[in-house]
């Protein structure tokens, strides 16, 4: 008796540039971000990735008074920025947008100013990191209304990130503040 061959030929997913999705890649049939929403989330992603990288640069090269506390505080910021970037990138994928975290893309499109090279005093590091935290928040605030209009869920993610980064900016900048004089 002849046996029937039940082996099915399997097709591999088409690869390539990732620009066009196959029916199988978009099997969920869920909400699909517009090009504009994807671009706005990409801008947030880039600044979060750059914040983490610049935070690490500061972490490695900070020197001076209150070094240990500044060094540890930078670790907290770096860890949060990495988690936030992952959250944004995964949200983009959930909306069928394609995040681009390649180093050349980040370097070419970030709104954060370049971080200085070499050792940097803790006082200057505090100011530099505060500027970068505020710039990252600025990007999120710039895109927020358009994101909220198309996808309130993504806007909620931005709200949580803004809250935490503004808290970091306040805490870091307090290192260099003097008490306000009472009237």
VEXVO-359604 format. One line per field, with one value per atom (N, C-alpha, C, CB): x, y, z; residue in one letter; atom name. Coordinates in nm, 4 decimals. Glycine has a CB too. Layout:
% residues N
c1 <- c(X	...);
c2 <- c(Y	...);
c3 <- c(Z	...);
residuo <- c(a	...);
atomo <- c(CA	...);
***
This chain:
% residues 183
c1 <- c(0.0843	0.0000	0.0890	-0.0960	0.0576	0.1376	0.0929	0.1254	0.1911	0.1577	0.1503	0.2633	0.0597	0.0404	0.1436	-0.1051	0.2084	0.3073	0.2333	0.4054	0.2463	0.1758	0.2672	0.1130	0.3877	0.4798	0.4385	0.6265	0.4197	0.3813	0.5060	0.2766	0.5066	0.6162	0.5916	0.6268	0.6945	0.6787	0.7471	0.7364	0.6854	0.7427	0.8049	0.6358	0.9162	0.9764	0.9218	1.1319	0.9133	0.8647	0.9605	0.8472	0.9031	0.9879	1.0651	0.9038	1.1914	1.2746	1.2898	1.4117	1.4001	1.4282	1.4363	1.3248	1.3955	1.4138	1.3138	1.4046	1.2103	1.1104	1.0098	1.1773	1.0160	0.9286	0.7854	0.9829	0.7692	0.6352	0.6044	0.6224	0.4882	0.4489	0.3679	0.3690	0.3913	0.3102	0.1817	0.3877	0.0847	-0.0401	-0.0105	-0.1365	0.0832	0.1170	0.1798	0.2127	0.2623	0.3260	0.2243	0.4329	0.1146	0.0116	-0.1135	-0.0208	-0.0938	-0.2031	-0.3008	-0.1481	-0.2552	-0.3406	-0.4585	-0.2594	-0.4418	-0.5468	-0.5917	-0.6666	-0.5042	-0.5377	-0.5166	-0.4559	-0.5165	-0.4949	-0.3584	-0.5067	-0.3533	-0.2278	-0.2000	-0.2344	-0.0835	-0.0449	-0.0315	0.0872	-0.0687	-0.0427	0.1081	-0.1225	0.1521	0.2935	0.3346	0.3212	0.2484	0.2778	0.2920	0.1682	0.2031	0.2134	0.3434	0.0926	0.3762	0.5020	0.6226	0.5148	0.6193	0.7303	0.7418	0.7119	0.6290	0.6313	0.6834	0.4905	0.6401	0.6912	0.8397	0.6092	0.8797	1.0207	1.1059	1.0384	1.0567	1.1306	1.1503	1.0568	1.0485	1.0589	1.1591	0.9206	1.1490	1.2399	1.3853	1.2077	1.4138	1.5506	1.6060	1.5553	1.5268	1.5763	1.5943	1.4811	1.5082	1.5262	1.6532	1.4044	1.6784	1.8007	1.9244	1.8004	1.9188	2.0317	2.0505	2.0106	1.9416	1.9497	2.0217	1.8083	1.9885	2.0555	2.2045	1.9903	2.2385	2.3800	2.4578	2.3915	2.4002	2.4685	2.4761	2.3972	2.3736	2.3775	2.4931	2.2447	2.5155	2.6267	2.7599	2.6185	2.7700	2.8921	2.9202	2.8795	2.8167	2.8316	2.8704	2.7010	2.8068	2.8308	2.9779	2.7394	3.0334	3.1721	3.2727	3.1997	3.2358	3.3345	3.3115	3.3386	3.2128	3.1891	3.2972	3.0471	3.3458	3.4469	3.4149	3.5926	3.4650	3.4539	3.3667	3.4007	3.3345	3.2572	3.1203	3.2393	3.0806	2.9530	2.9487	2.8364	3.0667	3.0785	2.9860	3.2216	2.9931	2.9212	2.7698	2.9502	2.7130	2.5686	2.5313	2.5224	2.6117	2.5846	2.5964	2.6816	2.7011	2.7244	2.6035	2.8533	2.5543	2.4389	2.3103	2.4203	2.2921	2.1722	2.1688	2.1656	2.2847	2.2921	2.2504	2.4347	2.2879	2.2451	2.0930	2.3027	2.0257	1.8793	1.8192	1.8268	1.8756	1.8261	1.8483	1.8953	1.9665	2.0004	1.9057	2.1465	1.8851	1.7959	1.6544	1.7941	1.6051	1.4703	1.4619	1.4300	1.5616	1.5603	1.5602	1.6811	1.6360	1.6374	1.5013	1.7455	1.4416	1.3090	1.2051	1.2664	1.2117	1.1157	1.1332	1.1312	1.2568	1.2791	1.2238	1.4302	1.2397	1.1851	1.0325	1.2325	0.9725	0.8265	0.7764	0.7817	0.8424	0.8007	0.8200	0.8807	0.9345	0.9597	0.8589	1.1028	0.8269	0.7298	0.5890	0.7313	0.5590	0.4292	0.4233	0.4057	0.5326	0.5377	0.5110	0.6747	0.5729	0.5522	0.4075	0.6483	0.3487	0.2085	0.1170	0.1659	0.1609	0.0831	0.1295	0.0919	0.2158	0.2669	0.3559	0.1512	0.4180	0.5219	0.6558	0.5108	0.7573	0.8881	0.9865	0.9411	1.0253	1.1205	1.2597	1.1248	1.3345	1.4707	1.5642	1.4813	1.6329	1.7247	1.8704	1.6986	1.8963	2.0355	2.1137	2.0427	2.2403	2.3213	2.3287	2.4605	2.3366	2.3443	2.2127	2.3789	2.1009	1.9709	1.9576	1.8574	1.9971	1.9889	2.0760	2.0320	2.1995	2.2920	2.2406	2.4300	2.1782	2.1333	2.0041	2.1142	1.9227	1.7892	1.7589	1.6889	1.8481	1.8190	1.8126	1.9240	1.7323	1.7274	1.8219	1.5851	1.8818	1.9724	2.1057	1.9951	2.1602	2.2920	2.3984	2.3260	2.5090	2.6186	2.6757	2.7292	2.7113	2.7692	2.9197	2.7368	2.9765	3.1212	3.2032	3.1609	3.3213	3.4123	3.4999	3.4993	3.5453	3.6405	3.5744	3.7305	3.6590	3.6095	3.5345	3.7251	3.4274	3.3452	3.3124	3.2153	3.3288	3.2999	3.1531	3.3339	3.1267	2.9899	2.8927	2.9874	2.9336	2.8444	2.8046	2.9131	2.9004	2.8706	2.7894	3.0012	2.8210	2.7465	2.5995	2.8054	2.5724	2.4340	2.3615	2.4302	2.4255	2.3622	2.3430	2.4460	2.4437	2.4349	2.3245	2.5688	2.3136	2.2121	2.0731	2.2387	2.0605	1.9310	1.8846	1.9401	1.9740	1.9404	1.8906	2.0628	1.9543	1.9168	1.7843	2.0264	1.7607	1.6311	1.5199	1.6297	1.5418	1.4410	1.4214	1.4798	1.5266	1.5139	1.4319	1.6535	1.4544	1.3782	1.2306	1.4326	1.2029	1.0644	1.0069	1.0564	1.0869	1.0411	0.9948	1.1515	1.0690	1.0283	0.8932	1.1343	0.8763	0.7494	0.6340	0.7596	0.6579	0.5519	0.5194	0.5944	0.6207	0.5985	0.5083	0.7327	0.5227	0.4451	0.3173	0.5300	0.3039	0.1961	0.0565	0.2005	0.0210	-0.1177	-0.1547	-0.1389	-0.0624	-0.0898	-0.0975	0.0189	-0.0119	-0.0168	-0.1493	0.1020	-0.1891	-0.3130	-0.4345	-0.3286	-0.4324	-0.5458	-0.5654	-0.5255	-0.4541	-0.4655	-0.4700	-0.3498	-0.3966	-0.3851	-0.3669	-0.2676	-0.4765	-0.4678	-0.3854	-0.6058	-0.3804	-0.3011	-0.1528	-0.3252	-0.1046	0.0357	0.0598	0.0741	-0.0378	-0.0245	-0.0137	-0.1441	-0.0881	-0.0776	0.0633	-0.1790	0.1251	0.2631	0.3539	0.3094	0.3341	0.4139	0.3930	0.3787	0.2695	0.2416	0.3276	0.0924	0.3320	0.4082	0.5581	0.3837	0.6073	0.7498	0.7819	0.7897	0.6986	0.7193	0.7238	0.6074	0.6293	0.6246	0.7570	0.5091	0.8078	0.9307	1.0527	0.9515	1.0633	1.1790	1.1789	1.1810	1.0611	1.0554	1.0949	0.9142	1.0585	1.1015	1.2541	1.0330	1.3113	1.4577	1.5221	1.5008	1.4681	1.5251	1.5223	1.4480	1.4137	1.4027	1.5060	1.2606	1.5153	1.6065	1.7530	1.5822	1.7875	1.9253	1.9604	1.9458	1.8745	1.9050	1.9125	1.8001	1.8438	1.8488	1.9894	1.7538	2.0737	2.2125	2.2859	2.2862	2.2532	2.3237	2.2445	2.3571	2.1242	2.0413	2.0817	1.8946	2.0572	2.0695	1.9278	2.1561	1.9061	1.7700	1.7201	1.7663	1.5925	1.5307	1.5253	1.3877	1.5508	1.5443	1.3996	1.6242	1.3674	1.2315	1.2072	1.2043	1.0833	1.0529	1.0266	0.9340);
c2 <- c(-0.1169	0.0000	0.1233	-0.0003	0.2146	0.3365	0.4353	0.3997	0.4993	0.6000	0.7372	0.6002	0.8137	0.9477	1.0416	0.9981	1.1195	1.2143	1.3336	1.2600	1.3488	1.4578	1.5752	1.4066	1.5699	1.6799	1.7986	1.6384	1.9128	2.0338	2.1163	2.1166	2.1760	2.2682	2.3970	2.2966	2.4448	2.5691	2.6819	2.5554	2.7954	2.9134	2.9985	2.9935	3.0553	3.1473	3.2866	3.1449	3.3657	3.5020	3.5816	3.5692	3.6669	3.7513	3.8477	3.8285	3.8639	3.9567	4.0848	3.8960	4.1474	4.2680	4.3894	4.2887	4.5001	4.6280	4.6516	4.7391	4.5732	4.5933	4.7016	4.6272	4.7538	4.8632	4.8182	4.9309	4.6976	4.6513	4.5286	4.6192	4.5292	4.4163	4.3177	4.4631	4.1909	4.0888	4.0722	3.9534	4.0032	3.9766	3.9040	3.8934	3.8132	3.7358	3.8250	3.6211	3.9205	4.0089	4.0990	4.0935	4.1283	4.2138	4.1319	4.3301	4.0126	3.9196	3.9674	3.7863	4.0553	4.0987	4.1830	4.1770	4.2516	4.3375	4.4446	4.2532	4.4850	4.5876	4.7270	4.5692	4.8220	4.9624	4.9778	5.0528	5.0511	5.0760	5.2259	5.0248	5.2589	5.3995	5.4634	5.4130	5.5894	5.6649	5.6887	5.8010	5.7289	5.7613	5.8706	5.8060	5.9702	6.0825	6.0362	6.1887	5.9485	5.8974	5.8204	5.8070	5.7374	5.6630	5.7563	5.5709	5.8634	5.9599	6.0315	6.0623	6.0643	6.1338	6.0416	6.1857	5.9173	5.8219	5.7925	5.6908	5.7902	5.7712	5.8845	5.7637	6.0082	6.1227	6.1076	6.2543	6.0585	6.0339	5.9223	5.9977	5.8155	5.7019	5.7450	5.5938	5.8214	5.8657	5.9460	5.9500	6.0387	6.1194	6.0364	6.2352	5.9391	5.8516	5.7673	5.7601	5.7148	5.6371	5.7247	5.5754	5.8454	5.9378	5.9793	6.0621	5.9995	6.0333	5.9225	6.0564	5.7981	5.6857	5.6832	5.5524	5.7051	5.7032	5.8194	5.7089	5.9373	6.0522	6.0401	6.1821	5.9820	5.9565	5.8642	5.8954	5.7633	5.6709	5.7432	5.5500	5.8294	5.9076	5.9928	5.9977	6.0574	6.1380	6.0498	6.2145	5.9363	5.8411	5.7974	5.7181	5.7709	5.7241	5.8348	5.6645	5.9578	6.0657	6.1752	6.1275	6.1596	6.2597	6.2480	6.2430	6.3617	6.3670	6.4856	6.3789	6.4785	6.5934	6.5682	6.7096	6.6795	6.6787	6.6122	6.8228	6.5290	6.4561	6.3574	6.5554	6.3059	6.2119	6.0919	6.1645	6.0265	5.9000	5.9166	5.8424	6.0186	6.0403	6.0726	6.1537	6.1565	6.1911	6.0673	6.3012	5.9885	5.8645	5.7710	5.7936	5.7546	5.6660	5.7224	5.6424	5.8532	5.9150	5.8996	6.0635	5.9104	5.8896	5.7473	5.9179	5.6501	5.5119	5.5005	5.4179	5.5684	5.5644	5.6235	5.6407	5.7341	5.8001	5.7119	5.9364	5.6526	5.5654	5.4461	5.5168	5.3827	5.2661	5.3048	5.2047	5.4174	5.4618	5.4937	5.5850	5.5640	5.5987	5.4733	5.6867	5.3735	5.2471	5.1787	5.1520	5.1732	5.1119	5.1892	5.1059	5.3222	5.4043	5.3868	5.5521	5.3791	5.3614	5.2269	5.3716	5.1258	4.9945	4.9993	4.8884	5.0675	5.0809	5.1516	5.1581	5.2597	5.3345	5.2492	5.4670	5.1817	5.0980	4.9835	5.0417	4.9229	4.8138	4.8650	4.7393	4.9864	5.0456	5.0692	5.1791	5.1177	5.1375	5.0056	5.1952	4.8985	4.7681	4.7227	4.6619	4.7495	4.7117	4.7859	4.7406	4.9037	4.9840	4.9641	5.1310	4.8651	4.8286	4.9372	4.7992	5.0163	5.1105	5.0428	5.2508	5.0842	5.0190	5.1155	4.9726	5.0866	5.1737	5.1601	5.1419	5.2688	5.2683	5.3228	5.3521	5.2324	5.2701	5.2568	5.1875	5.2509	5.2386	5.3638	5.2146	5.3459	5.4573	5.5724	5.4094	5.5423	5.6525	5.7299	5.5982	5.6619	5.7285	5.8159	5.6256	5.7608	5.8366	5.9616	5.7492	5.9458	6.0595	6.1664	6.0116	6.1243	6.2196	6.2916	6.1483	6.2328	6.2889	6.3344	6.1895	6.3119	6.3527	6.5040	6.2970	6.5516	6.6945	6.7307	6.7364	6.6321	6.6594	6.7134	6.5319	6.8130	6.8623	6.7561	6.9940	6.7658	6.6710	6.6853	6.6933	6.5730	6.5753	6.5954	6.4434	6.6796	6.7041	6.5785	6.8137	6.5755	6.4633	6.4870	6.4434	6.3792	6.3880	6.3993	6.5046	6.4147	6.4277	6.5589	6.4191	6.5524	6.6703	6.6781	6.6662	6.7964	6.8215	6.7916	6.9663	6.7478	6.7116	6.8281	6.6647	6.9482	7.0648	7.0850	7.1931	7.0781	7.0935	6.9746	7.1078	6.8555	6.7359	6.7505	6.6095	6.8004	6.8216	6.9131	6.8821	7.0234	7.1165	7.0533	7.2437	6.9813	6.9181	6.8128	6.8545	6.7331	6.6274	6.6891	6.5298	6.7942	6.8622	6.9151	6.9777	6.9752	7.0263	6.9130	7.0955	6.7979	6.6852	6.6224	6.5800	6.6168	6.5691	6.6616	6.5601	6.7912	6.8876	6.8857	7.0275	6.8629	6.8542	6.7318	6.8484	6.6207	6.4989	6.5207	6.3791	6.5820	6.6149	6.7116	6.6767	6.8074	6.9030	6.8343	7.0012	6.7344	6.6580	6.5925	6.5508	6.5330	6.4656	6.5641	6.3884	6.6791	6.7804	6.8360	6.8956	6.8467	6.8953	6.8014	6.9119	6.6725	6.5763	6.5313	6.4553	6.5646	6.5093	6.5280	6.5708	6.6506	6.6754	6.5966	6.8236	6.5899	6.5131	6.3635	6.5399	6.3159	6.1747	6.1466	6.1386	6.2336	6.2141	6.2127	6.3228	6.2968	6.3026	6.1704	6.4154	6.1069	5.9819	5.8585	5.9697	5.8641	5.7440	5.7808	5.6569	5.7968	5.8333	5.7356	5.8434	5.6108	5.5136	5.5477	5.3716	5.5826	5.6244	5.7533	5.6434	5.8439	5.9684	5.9385	6.0619	5.8381	5.7991	5.7516	5.6889	5.6795	5.6355	5.7581	5.5427	5.8542	5.9774	6.0496	6.0705	6.0530	6.1186	6.0592	6.1058	5.9285	5.8614	5.8907	5.7093	5.8922	5.9190	6.0638	5.8886	6.1560	6.2977	6.3183	6.3846	6.2588	6.2745	6.2328	6.1916	6.1180	6.0667	6.1489	5.9197	6.1867	6.2656	6.4047	6.2769	6.4645	6.5946	6.5818	6.6549	6.4713	6.4478	6.4338	6.3212	6.3592	6.3482	6.4854	6.2525	6.5657	6.6983	6.7838	6.7691	6.7790	6.8535	6.8042	6.8402	6.6729	6.6164	6.6423	6.4659	6.6286	6.6507	6.7985	6.6034	6.8852	7.0285	7.0816	7.1063	7.0177	7.0613	7.0526	6.9786	6.9692	6.9577	7.0913	6.8525	7.1722	7.2990	7.4213	7.3143	7.4011	7.5133	7.5625	7.4740	7.6899	7.7508	7.7770	7.8837	7.7714	7.7974	7.9355	7.7838	7.9425	8.0714	8.1555	8.0526	8.2836	8.3733	8.4038	8.5045	8.4016	8.4342	8.5833	8.3867	8.6230	8.7654	8.8278	8.7866);
c3 <- c(0.0000	0.0000	0.0000	0.1212	-0.0860	-0.0958	0.0111	-0.2370	0.0694	0.1719	0.1061	0.2881	0.1564	0.1030	0.1663	0.1296	0.0862	0.1366	0.1964	0.0232	0.3296	0.3983	0.4302	0.5264	0.3808	0.4059	0.3205	0.3761	0.3877	0.3155	0.2881	0.3956	0.1739	0.1434	0.2218	-0.0120	0.2856	0.3610	0.2862	0.5041	0.2928	0.2303	0.3391	0.1504	0.3080	0.4031	0.3760	0.3936	0.4817	0.4669	0.3804	0.6039	0.3000	0.2168	0.3057	0.1118	0.2769	0.3522	0.2749	0.3828	0.2956	0.2203	0.3081	0.1158	0.2538	0.3213	0.4328	0.2224	0.4435	0.5465	0.5110	0.6756	0.3907	0.3525	0.3265	0.2307	0.2755	0.2422	0.3267	0.0900	0.3885	0.4703	0.3876	0.5922	0.4127	0.3483	0.4287	0.3368	0.3716	0.4424	0.5731	0.3547	0.5720	0.6914	0.7987	0.6554	0.7590	0.8563	0.9248	0.7886	0.8598	0.9160	0.9454	0.8204	0.9985	1.0217	1.1283	1.0606	1.2183	1.3283	1.2809	1.4286	1.1695	1.1136	1.2125	1.0714	1.3011	1.3993	1.3447	1.5244	1.4354	1.4015	1.3371	1.5269	1.2289	1.1579	1.1637	1.0088	1.2144	1.2265	1.0888	1.3044	1.0817	0.9597	0.9512	0.9576	0.8344	0.8157	0.9139	0.6697	0.9324	1.0217	1.1662	1.0116	1.2117	1.3490	1.3670	1.3833	1.2705	1.2769	1.2841	1.1559	1.2070	1.2070	1.3406	1.0948	1.4011	1.5296	1.6402	1.5651	1.6389	1.7375	1.7123	1.7333	1.5864	1.5519	1.6097	1.3984	1.6030	1.6584	1.8087	1.6281	1.8772	2.0212	2.0466	2.0818	1.9705	1.9859	1.9721	1.8830	1.8700	1.8430	1.9607	1.7143	2.0131	2.1242	2.2515	2.1508	2.2747	2.3909	2.3782	2.4078	2.2589	2.2365	2.2555	2.0950	2.2023	2.2164	2.3619	2.1285	2.4345	2.5769	2.6537	2.6357	2.6241	2.6908	2.6575	2.6500	2.5317	2.4911	2.5532	2.3377	2.5485	2.6070	2.7591	2.5679	2.8180	2.9625	2.9981	3.0102	2.9150	2.9386	2.9214	2.8426	2.8222	2.8019	2.9261	2.6754	2.9773	3.0986	3.2174	3.1290	3.2299	3.3385	3.3423	3.3227	3.2275	3.2208	3.2491	3.0850	3.2210	3.2220	3.3255	3.0893	3.4111	3.5140	3.6220	3.5757	3.6681	3.7749	3.8651	3.7159	3.9876	4.0766	4.1977	4.0017	4.2612	4.3847	4.3620	4.4378	4.4551	4.4490	4.3313	4.4376	4.2956	4.1843	4.2001	4.1714	4.3136	4.3313	4.3128	4.4699	4.3736	4.3593	4.2146	4.4519	4.1495	4.0095	3.9215	3.9604	3.9454	3.8704	3.8834	3.9208	4.0037	4.0273	3.9685	4.1767	3.9802	3.9245	3.7726	3.9631	3.7104	3.5656	3.5295	3.5141	3.6097	3.5847	3.5821	3.6916	3.6737	3.6777	3.5498	3.8010	3.5057	3.3846	3.2623	3.3649	3.2539	3.1407	3.1347	3.1512	3.2499	3.2545	3.2124	3.3962	3.2618	3.2249	3.0759	3.3074	3.0220	2.8798	2.7933	2.8449	2.8330	2.7569	2.7616	2.8121	2.8798	2.8922	2.8107	3.0402	2.8191	2.7447	2.5944	2.7824	2.5488	2.4043	2.3591	2.3699	2.4407	2.4067	2.4025	2.5079	2.4981	2.5008	2.3750	2.6264	2.3362	2.2168	2.0911	2.2046	2.0801	1.9622	1.9531	1.9661	2.0649	2.0630	2.0333	2.1965	2.0792	2.0434	1.8928	2.1204	1.8368	1.6920	1.6194	1.6499	1.6637	1.5987	1.6150	1.6574	1.7315	1.7524	1.6554	1.8973	1.6117	1.5171	1.3737	1.5536	1.3534	1.2215	1.1600	1.1286	1.2463	1.2029	1.2299	1.2782	1.1596	1.1721	1.2378	1.0327	1.3645	1.4322	1.3714	1.5817	1.3748	1.3226	1.4297	1.1915	1.4979	1.6041	1.5650	1.7248	1.4345	1.3902	1.4280	1.2374	1.4609	1.5098	1.4107	1.5415	1.2810	1.1834	1.1786	1.0425	1.1942	1.1964	1.3202	1.1918	1.4342	1.5591	1.5500	1.6794	1.5056	1.4961	1.4001	1.4510	1.2914	1.1892	1.2261	1.0582	1.3163	1.3373	1.4793	1.2978	1.5737	1.7108	1.7234	1.8059	1.8173	1.8471	1.9608	1.8822	2.0248	2.1368	2.0855	2.2209	2.1561	2.1162	2.1441	2.1905	2.0717	2.0903	2.2312	1.9840	2.2909	2.4261	2.4146	2.5045	2.4998	2.4918	2.5201	2.5898	2.4638	2.4807	2.6036	2.3539	2.6664	2.7761	2.9121	2.7551	3.0141	3.1506	3.1675	3.2512	3.2453	3.2683	3.4169	3.1823	3.4722	3.6123	3.6439	3.6484	3.7652	3.8041	3.7859	3.9494	3.8214	3.8074	3.6609	3.8620	3.5711	3.4283	3.3766	3.3473	3.4244	3.3836	3.4197	3.4495	3.5391	3.5831	3.4847	3.7261	3.4484	3.3543	3.2168	3.3414	3.1675	3.0355	3.0306	2.9985	3.1339	3.1380	3.1505	3.2556	3.2298	3.2429	3.1077	3.3451	3.0328	2.8996	2.8103	2.8351	2.8167	2.7316	2.7743	2.7334	2.9038	2.9516	2.9024	3.1061	2.9151	2.8721	2.7208	2.9174	2.6452	2.4987	2.4589	2.4321	2.5268	2.4974	2.5280	2.5787	2.6421	2.6770	2.5732	2.8201	2.5289	2.4277	2.3003	2.3951	2.2567	2.1380	2.1620	2.1021	2.2788	2.3083	2.3157	2.4393	2.3730	2.3812	2.2416	2.4765	2.1566	2.0192	1.9387	1.9468	1.9582	1.8790	1.9489	1.8475	2.0757	2.1574	2.0991	2.2922	2.0639	2.0210	1.8963	1.9951	1.8013	1.6794	1.7103	1.5730	1.7990	1.8389	1.9076	1.9327	1.9996	2.0748	1.9834	2.1797	1.8811	1.7882	1.7146	1.6871	1.6750	1.5999	1.6899	1.5036	1.8010	1.8840	2.0313	1.8362	2.1040	2.2451	2.3296	2.3021	2.2908	2.3662	2.3590	2.3131	2.2411	2.2287	2.3061	2.0802	2.3059	2.3829	2.5318	2.3563	2.5789	2.7198	2.7542	2.7520	2.6626	2.6825	2.6936	2.5659	2.6058	2.6127	2.7447	2.4966	2.7946	2.9226	3.0339	2.9584	3.0412	3.1472	3.1347	3.1427	3.0124	2.9908	3.0253	2.8446	2.9816	3.0124	3.1638	2.9493	3.2325	3.3785	3.4425	3.4377	3.4032	3.4647	3.4231	3.4266	3.2969	3.2533	3.3152	3.1011	3.3318	3.3993	3.5463	3.3876	3.6073	3.7453	3.7521	3.8027	3.6584	3.6536	3.6335	3.5407	3.5434	3.5171	3.6437	3.4032	3.7160	3.8417	3.9425	3.9004	3.9580	4.0576	4.0213	4.0717	3.8944	3.8516	3.8657	3.7054	3.8173	3.8206	3.9634	3.7422	4.0578	4.1968	4.2549	4.2803	4.1963	4.2414	4.2325	4.1590	4.1346	4.1133	4.1599	3.9672	4.2086	4.2509	4.3885	4.2507	4.4085	4.5405	4.5895	4.5368	4.7196	4.7700	4.7300	4.9222	4.6970	4.6642	4.7906	4.6035	4.7757	4.8918	4.9211	4.8674	5.0495	5.0896	5.0784	5.2319	5.0471	5.0339	5.1678	4.9433);
residuo <- c(x	x	x	x	x	x	x	x	x	x	x	x	x	x	x	x	x	x	x	x	x	x	x	x	x	x	x	x	x	x	x	x	x	x	x	x	x	x	x	x	x	x	x	x	x	x	x	x	x	x	x	x	x	x	x	x	x	x	x	x	x	x	x	x	x	x	x	x	x	x	x	x	x	x	x	x	x	x	x	x	x	x	x	x	x	x	x	x	x	x	x	x	x	x	x	x	x	x	x	x	x	x	x	x	x	x	x	x	x	x	x	x	x	x	x	x	x	x	x	x	x	x	x	x	x	x	x	x	x	x	x	x	x	x	x	x	x	x	x	x	x	x	x	x	x	x	x	x	x	x	x	x	x	x	x	x	x	x	x	x	x	x	x	x	x	x	x	x	x	x	x	x	x	x	x	x	x	x	x	x	x	x	x	x	x	x	x	x	x	x	x	x	x	x	x	x	x	x	x	x	x	x	x	x	x	x	x	x	x	x	x	x	x	x	x	x	x	x	x	x	x	x	x	x	x	x	x	x	x	x	x	x	x	x	x	x	x	x	x	x	x	x	x	x	x	x	x	x	x	x	x	x	x	x	x	x	x	x	x	x	x	x	x	x	x	x	x	x	x	x	x	x	x	x	x	x	x	x	x	x	x	x	x	x	x	x	x	x	x	x	x	x	x	x	x	x	x	x	x	x	x	x	x	x	x	x	x	x	x	x	x	x	x	x	x	x	x	x	x	x	x	x	x	x	x	x	x	x	x	x	x	x	x	x	x	x	x	x	x	x	x	x	x	x	x	x	x	x	x	x	x	x	x	x	x	x	x	x	x	x	x	x	x	x	x	x	x	x	x	x	x	x	x	x	x	x	x	x	x	x	x	x	x	x	x	x	x	x	x	x	x	x	x	x	x	x	x	x	x	x	x	x	x	x	x	x	x	x	x	x	x	x	x	x	x	x	x	x	x	x	x	x	x	x	x	x	x	x	x	x	x	x	x	x	x	x	x	x	x	x	x	x	x	x	x	x	x	x	x	x	x	x	x	x	x	x	x	x	x	x	x	x	x	x	x	x	x	x	x	x	x	x	x	x	x	x	x	x	x	x	x	x	x	x	x	x	x	x	x	x	x	x	x	x	x	x	x	x	x	x	x	x	x	x	x	x	x	x	x	x	x	x	x	x	x	x	x	x	x	x	x	x	x	x	x	x	x	x	x	x	x	x	x	x	x	x	x	x	x	x	x	x	x	x	x	x	x	x	x	x	x	x	x	x	x	x	x	x	x	x	x	x	x	x	x	x	x	x	x	x	x	x	x	x	x	x	x	x	x	x	x	x	x	x	x	x	x	x	x	x	x	x	x	x	x	x	x	x	x	x	x	x	x	x	x	x	x	x	x	x	x	x	x	x	x	x	x	x	x	x	x	x	x	x	x	x	x	x	x	x	x	x	x	x	x	x	x	x	x	x	x	x	x	x	x	x	x	x	x	x	x	x	x	x	x	x	x	x	x	x	x	x	x	x	x	x	x	x	x	x	x	x	x	x	x	x	x	x	x	x	x	x	x	x	x	x	x	x	x	x	x	x	x	x	x	x	x	x	x	x	x	x	x	x	x	x	x	x	x	x	x	x	x	x	x	x	x	x	x	x	x	x	x	x	x	x	x	x	x	x	x	x);
atomo <- c(N	CA	C	CB	N	CA	C	CB	N	CA	C	CB	N	CA	C	CB	N	CA	C	CB	N	CA	C	CB	N	CA	C	CB	N	CA	C	CB	N	CA	C	CB	N	CA	C	CB	N	CA	C	CB	N	CA	C	CB	N	CA	C	CB	N	CA	C	CB	N	CA	C	CB	N	CA	C	CB	N	CA	C	CB	N	CA	C	CB	N	CA	C	CB	N	CA	C	CB	N	CA	C	CB	N	CA	C	CB	N	CA	C	CB	N	CA	C	CB	N	CA	C	CB	N	CA	C	CB	N	CA	C	CB	N	CA	C	CB	N	CA	C	CB	N	CA	C	CB	N	CA	C	CB	N	CA	C	CB	N	CA	C	CB	N	CA	C	CB	N	CA	C	CB	N	CA	C	CB	N	CA	C	CB	N	CA	C	CB	N	CA	C	CB	N	CA	C	CB	N	CA	C	CB	N	CA	C	CB	N	CA	C	CB	N	CA	C	CB	N	CA	C	CB	N	CA	C	CB	N	CA	C	CB	N	CA	C	CB	N	CA	C	CB	N	CA	C	CB	N	CA	C	CB	N	CA	C	CB	N	CA	C	CB	N	CA	C	CB	N	CA	C	CB	N	CA	C	CB	N	CA	C	CB	N	CA	C	CB	N	CA	C	CB	N	CA	C	CB	N	CA	C	CB	N	CA	C	CB	N	CA	C	CB	N	CA	C	CB	N	CA	C	CB	N	CA	C	CB	N	CA	C	CB	N	CA	C	CB	N	CA	C	CB	N	CA	C	CB	N	CA	C	CB	N	CA	C	CB	N	CA	C	CB	N	CA	C	CB	N	CA	C	CB	N	CA	C	CB	N	CA	C	CB	N	CA	C	CB	N	CA	C	CB	N	CA	C	CB	N	CA	C	CB	N	CA	C	CB	N	CA	C	CB	N	CA	C	CB	N	CA	C	CB	N	CA	C	CB	N	CA	C	CB	N	CA	C	CB	N	CA	C	CB	N	CA	C	CB	N	CA	C	CB	N	CA	C	CB	N	CA	C	CB	N	CA	C	CB	N	CA	C	CB	N	CA	C	CB	N	CA	C	CB	N	CA	C	CB	N	CA	C	CB	N	CA	C	CB	N	CA	C	CB	N	CA	C	CB	N	CA	C	CB	N	CA	C	CB	N	CA	C	CB	N	CA	C	CB	N	CA	C	CB	N	CA	C	CB	N	CA	C	CB	N	CA	C	CB	N	CA	C	CB	N	CA	C	CB	N	CA	C	CB	N	CA	C	CB	N	CA	C	CB	N	CA	C	CB	N	CA	C	CB	N	CA	C	CB	N	CA	C	CB	N	CA	C	CB	N	CA	C	CB	N	CA	C	CB	N	CA	C	CB	N	CA	C	CB	N	CA	C	CB	N	CA	C	CB	N	CA	C	CB	N	CA	C	CB	N	CA	C	CB	N	CA	C	CB	N	CA	C	CB	N	CA	C	CB	N	CA	C	CB	N	CA	C	CB	N	CA	C	CB	N	CA	C	CB	N	CA	C	CB	N	CA	C	CB	N	CA	C	CB	N	CA	C	CB	N	CA	C	CB	N	CA	C	CB	N	CA	C	CB	N	CA	C	CB	N	CA	C	CB	N	CA	C	CB	N	CA	C	CB	N	CA	C	CB	N	CA	C	CB	N	CA	C	CB	N	CA	C	CB	N	CA	C	CB	N	CA	C	CB	N	CA	C	CB	N	CA	C	CB	N	CA	C	CB	N	CA	C	CB	N	CA	C	CB	N	CA	C	CB	N	CA	C	CB	N	CA	C	CB	N	CA	C	CB	N	CA	C	CB	N	CA	C	CB	N	CA	C	CB	N	CA	C	CB	N	CA	C	CB	N	CA	C	CB	N	CA	C	CB	N	CA	C	CB	N	CA	C	CB	N	CA	C	CB	N	CA	C	CB	N	CA	C	CB	N	CA	C	CB	N	CA	C	CB	N	CA	C	CB	N	CA	C	CB	N	CA	C	CB	N	CA	C	CB	N	CA	C	CB	N	CA	C	CB	N	CA	C	CB);
***
